[in-house]
Amino acid sequence: MNDPSPEQEKRTATTTKGAQRRALILNAAEKILFESGYGELTMRAVAVTAHTRLGHVQYYFPSRTELIAAVLRRTLDRSLDRLAPLFADAATHTPPDAERLVRQLLAEHDDKQLVRVYAELWALAGREEAVAEVLRTFYVDYQDHVARFLRARNPSLSDTVCQARANVFTVLIEGAALFRSGIAAHRTEAADAELVNAATALLG
């Protein structure tokens, strides 16, 4: 059975089948980012990896920048979905357990594929404004979650202080990914202990 034409794709874009094809393309792009890096991520390479036509890729994502932005947005949305329950614990614990939160966030670094994809996207954000905008939006949401956690744990802190600590906390946890994942260095128990102490201290 032949693949549908781009015109037919337009009619199925909002259907389950259309959503599945879009996800297939994003999966292919993510695979290339992880295995080969941004330099190998071309629209044609994505089409080959996804076993579909170039025209179908271009229908869903007219440019490579839009494709990369969509990969990033999906990756970040998944991260927020995983992290939201951790931050929500602030509403059920008195006070919320800061060390538990830190250790669970650091456990995200165990997913080497995820960290490598992030590293590629972080680098790309320095060159592509559309990608940078998606990344900034994600970290605003991330820092807002941390700030709310801080307020629940430290009701006397001002919003300004909570936001500032949340910003530094995010820099510490996210920056540590490159060093703990083996990309820039390898983790050690001693360094991890200090990292947990420093991050926990920021949460009060």
C-alpha angles and dihedrals in degrees: 000000000000122000114258118259121253087256090057089046089060091061092050099041094103096041128091089256091052091049090051092053090049090051090049090056092048090049090053092050091048091050091053092048091052099042103033110010135236094301091068095045104107127151090245092050090051091051091051093047092047091046092233139110123281089235090060092053090049091049093059095034114025093190138026090243091058090048092051091046089053092050089050094046092051093046092049093045089054090051092051090048089055095043100044094077090053093055091041089063086079087078094056104037124069102230101007113243106255098184092050090053092049094050093048091050091050090050086067087071090067089076097086094183091054092049092048092051089049091050091053092047094046089054092046091051087067090063105030118058093196090057092044091053092054090048093050091050090052093051092048088057092044093051092046089056090051092046091053090049089052093050091051090050097041110028092175094062118101121241089247093056093044091052093046092050090046090054093051091044090054092049090050097047098040094042090051090062093077092051099040096045095059095250096109099007142340126264122249129195092238093052092045091053091053091046092053091048093049095046093045090050090056089058090055 
